[in-house]
Amino acid sequence: MELEEAKKNLQKTGYLDLKIPAGIDLVAEIKKLKTEKNAVILAHYYQDAAIQDVADYVGDSLGLSQQAAKVNADMIVFAGVHFMAETAKILNPTKKVVLPDLKAGCSLADSCPAEKFRPFREAHPNHLVVTYINCSAEIKALSDLVCTSSNAEKIVESIPKDTPIIFAPDKNLGKYIMSKTGRDMLLWDGACIVHEAFSIDKILDLHKKHPHAEIIAHPESETHVLKVASYIGSTSGLIEYVKKSDCNEFIVATEAGILHKMKKEVPDKNLIPAPIYQNVTCACSECPYMKLNSLEKLYLCMKYELPAIEVPEEIRKRALLPIERMLEISK
């Protein structure tokens, strides 16, 4: 009865709101369910440390897309946000894809609704559309190419220089790619709340206290933050940079979940989260959507195989083409 009620309330709650027996070893149970259900857990670097530690693969959007494309498991458990699970379903229509919490969305994806983007595209029929993977399946279906922060420059460079480009939805990443490639792209006015939260004044004040620290930033950050960065790169790029750099101290301007993986890779280096505008208890920038997932929700979604992600077949087929083009170019 309780389960049936929880299923009925899924759209309202976003997850299976069920009580978990006291004293249960969630990590052990999740590992057991992986075996029983032939499931694989894909997790983003911005997930809580406990989820990253139980995942089969932890990565950024490009890495997760590449992993999702070659998964052999019967069930893909996506510990990330909605558009990531959608991408996995687009690539694997016959497999079950579950997400711990349906409300784990994305402010950047939300900034580009299909009903507004469609007429924008139609108003510029000669433009080729490149969309950042942080968007809905409907937006991918309206695209010619998809990119991630890892390969955006390469994707744009693959397009003939006389072809006009619409770049959506992230205006900050778009501006950065324009500066790298020299292309004059038409940008959609979207942004990520996590990467627009950084305070340049606080970052510079922090740098005065740590003058030997290198500022490193994700290209979704605003231009004034990127201008003071020693290195700009994707989530995986930032991790590789701190591993290879001779510097022993970094101010990291991206979602704070990345620090878990970084600390594992460089335990002897000092990693400082870049400060944000708001005067809050946690001085770092955290994605409220990524943090909706938890071990408890992960366990329940694996046990009951809900909430399941579905993508209408017509949209899935159209969205698949630009993703496949991206994966081919990224080889």
GIQUI-V997898 format. One record per helix or strand. SS is the DSSP state (alpha for helix, beta for strand). FROM is the first residue (numbers start at 1). TO is the last residue. If there is no record, write none. Layout:
ss=SS from=FROM to=TO
ss=SS from=FROM to=TO
This chain:
ss=alpha from=2 to=8
ss=alpha from=10 to=13
ss=alpha from=26 to=36
ss=beta from=39 to=44
ss=alpha from=49 to=54
ss=beta from=57 to=59
ss=alpha from=61 to=69
ss=beta from=75 to=79
ss=alpha from=82 to=91
ss=beta from=96 to=99
ss=alpha from=107 to=110
ss=alpha from=114 to=122
ss=beta from=128 to=132
ss=alpha from=137 to=141
ss=beta from=145 to=147
ss=alpha from=152 to=157
ss=beta from=165 to=168
ss=beta from=170 to=170
ss=alpha from=171 to=181
ss=beta from=186 to=187
ss=beta from=190 to=190
ss=beta from=198 to=198
ss=alpha from=200 to=209
ss=beta from=214 to=217
ss=alpha from=223 to=226
ss=beta from=231 to=232
ss=alpha from=235 to=244
ss=beta from=249 to=253
ss=alpha from=258 to=265
ss=beta from=270 to=273
ss=beta from=276 to=276
ss=alpha from=290 to=292
ss=alpha from=295 to=304
ss=beta from=308 to=308
ss=alpha from=313 to=329
